[in-house]
Amino acid sequence: MKIINARLRGDEQLFTLQIEAGKFSRISPQEGILFSDLESYDANGNLCSVPFVEPHIHLDAALTAGEPNWNISGTLFEGIERWAERKPLLTEEDVQTRALKTIELLVANGVQFIRTHVDVTDPNLVALKALVKIREQIKDKLHLQIVAFPQEGILSYPNGKGLMEQAIKEGADVIGGIPHFEFTREYGVESMRWVIELAQKTGKLVDVHCDEIDDGAARFLEVLATAALEAGIGERVTASHTTAMHSYNNAYCSKLFRLLKMSKINFVSCPTESMHLQGRFDGYPKVRGITRVKEMREAGLNVCLAEDSIQDPWYTLGNGKLLRVLDSAIHSCHMMGYNELENGLDLITNNGARTLQIEEQYGIEIGKPANFIILEGGNDLEVIQKQGEVLLSVKEGNVLLERKPAEILTGPVFG
């Protein structure tokens, strides 16, 4: 397979990329525009990028909005209540059908690497077992990581620790947590220490729903970061959401960022969902409820963006388009300076790959697996401006998706 007339990120010239045995065998600049032939794919000056990474999604709950009841208040906690009503109705077939439909949406929009959180506060672990089977089924086409996520708490749910340990035995890749939802602060602190200890014992990654609340006094992030630092596993640890940081005072944040940089933990922000769920207890002005993405980038912390939900009890919308999520973050986090836009795709590509610890199979470099997408636009800024479609998605040399750019059949009429 050969790609011609492609642009690469950070470079204005055109390139030819040769793929052999599922890997990049040659990447060379062109002297001019090449004419396409039967053996080549013409990128027409569009951007050849590493694939999108979805680092935080809930496949077990996807496509269940309104089943059996709608989240009327729009709050995070009512969403948990509505999910608790839906959870007893789960079957492996139900979970697999919805999860595969959702994965198809993500793949159609350039995603090739997914981390899904799966609720394991279920004595039968129905959803977890279903997704472990899906992971095996799609392993040749898609990279799927599974987080054992204790939606109703580790210490606050009956046999919570036991269910987490059983989830790992059943095949979970990542250990989750939700300290701000535990009954007491003491439970939350203990759960974070326990999660890190379990990660050390099992060698698993960690991804915690951490301080997903508007409470400026929620301080479990400092506990998680300290535990990760002391254990020396910060690069394997992720704090998702951290929306309470939006409500922290700046003096405390200055102190906190020192710890966060030392710990080397990763961060995931879900801006579309956070704007929807947070600020529900405010009058005016209302908080946006998004963690400090801009400041994290400036401090050199690894932060990436995710969609979080697709049509579930917490978020009725969602369509698998990470460019939509990036567009939302750029606006809501005041990240529209040119220097922020020129590498904006990092937030849904390279930073997510670092979070998932998949960098060895990620990157447009000779010898690496030929995993890439073609996007409408010649650089990060143009891609973000156009908000266009993914034209081509290739995984290890195999085409997952190909589409033609939209065409205007009749032009606009003026006068």
Residue, then its C-alpha position, 0 to 999 in steps of 0.5 A: m500500500k502506498i499513500i501519496n500527496a499526504r501532509l504530516r503534522g508540523d511539516e508543510q511539504l508533501f510526503t509519500l508513505q510506503i506500507e509493507a507487511g503492515k508497517f511503515s517501510r518508507i516515509s519520504p518527502q515529494e518534490g511535487i504533486l504525484f499523479s495517482d495510480l491503481e497502487s496508491y491512495d491519493a491524499n490530495g494534500n490532506l493530513c496523514s495523522v496518527p489515529f484518534v484515541e478515545p481514552h474514556i468511554h462507557l461502552d456498557a452504558a452506551l445507547t441506554a438513554g431513557e431506559p427505563n427512565w430519563n435523567i430529568s434533572g441532568t445531574l451526575f447523581e441522578g444519572i447514577e440512579r437511572w443506571a442503577e435501574r437499568k443495570p439489573l436488565l443487562t444481559e451479555e447479548d444486550v451489552q455486546t449489541r450496544a457496545l459493538k454499535t458504539i464501537e462502529l461509531l467511533v471507528a467511523n470517526g477515526v478512533q482505533f484505540i479505546r479505553t472503556h470503563v465498565d461498571v463492576t458493582d454488579p455481583n455477576l459482572v455481566a457487562l465486564k464478561a461481555l466486553v472481555k469477549i468483545r475485546e477478543q473478538i475485535k483484537d485484530k481490528l481495534h485496541l480495547q482496554i477495559v477498566a474495572f470501574p466501581q460505579e457505586g464505590i469500592l468500600s461503599y458497595p457490598n464486597g466492592k474490593g472482592l468484585m474489583e479483584q474478581a474483575i481483574k481475574e476475569g480480564a480487566d486491564v485497568i483498575g478504577g475508582i470513584p473516591h468522591f462517591e464513597f460514603t465518607r472522606e475516609y473511605g475515599v482516601e482508603s480506596m485510593r491507597w488500596v487501588i495503588e496497592l492493587a496496581q502494584k501487586t497486579g501490574k495493572l494500569v490505574d484510571v480513577h474517576c477522581d473528584e468529578i464534582d463541583d465541590g472545591a473541598a474535594r481533594f482526592l486528587e492529591v491523595l491519588a497523586t501522592a500514592a502514585l508518586e510514593a509507589g513510583i508508578g505515576e506514568r501508569v496512573t490516570a485521573s479522569h474528570t477532576t472537575a473539582m479543580h475548576s472550583y479550587n482556589n488558585a493558591y491551592c492549585s499552585k501547590l497542587f500542580r507541583l505535586l502533579k508534575m512530580s507524580k507524572i500522572n495522566f489526566v483525561s477531561c470530558p468537556t462536553e459531558s462536564m459542561h452538561l453535568q456540572g454547575r447544576f447546584d449553582g445559581y448565576p454565575k454557573v461554573r463550567g465544571i471543566t478541569r484546568v486543561k489549558e493550565m495543565r498543558e502549559a505546565g507540561l502535564n499529560v492531558c487528553l480529551a474524551e467523549d465519556s458517554i454516547q447516549d446514556p443516562w448521563y449524556t443523551l447526545g454523543n456521536g463518536k466524533l472526537l473532533r467535536v469534543l476537541d472543538s468544545a474544549i478549545h472554546s470552553c477552556h480558552m485555548m484558541g491562541y495560534n500556538e494552542l491550535e497548531n498542535g491541538l490534535d495532540l489532545i485526541t491523539n498522542n496524549g491519549a496514546r501516552t495515557l493508554q501506554i500504547e506508544e510502542q505501537y503508535g506513531i508515523e515512523i518507519g518500522k512502526p505499525a501502519n496505524f493512521i488516518i487521513l483528515e480533511g485539512g493540511n494541518d491541525l488548524e485546518v482540520i479543526q476549522k473544517q471539522g470534516e470527515v475522516l477520509l481513510s482509516v488504516k490499522e496495521g496496513n488494513v483499511l478499516l474505513e474509506r470515504k469520499p469528501a462531501e460534494i456540493l452538487t448545486g452551488p449557492v445562489f446569490g441575488 
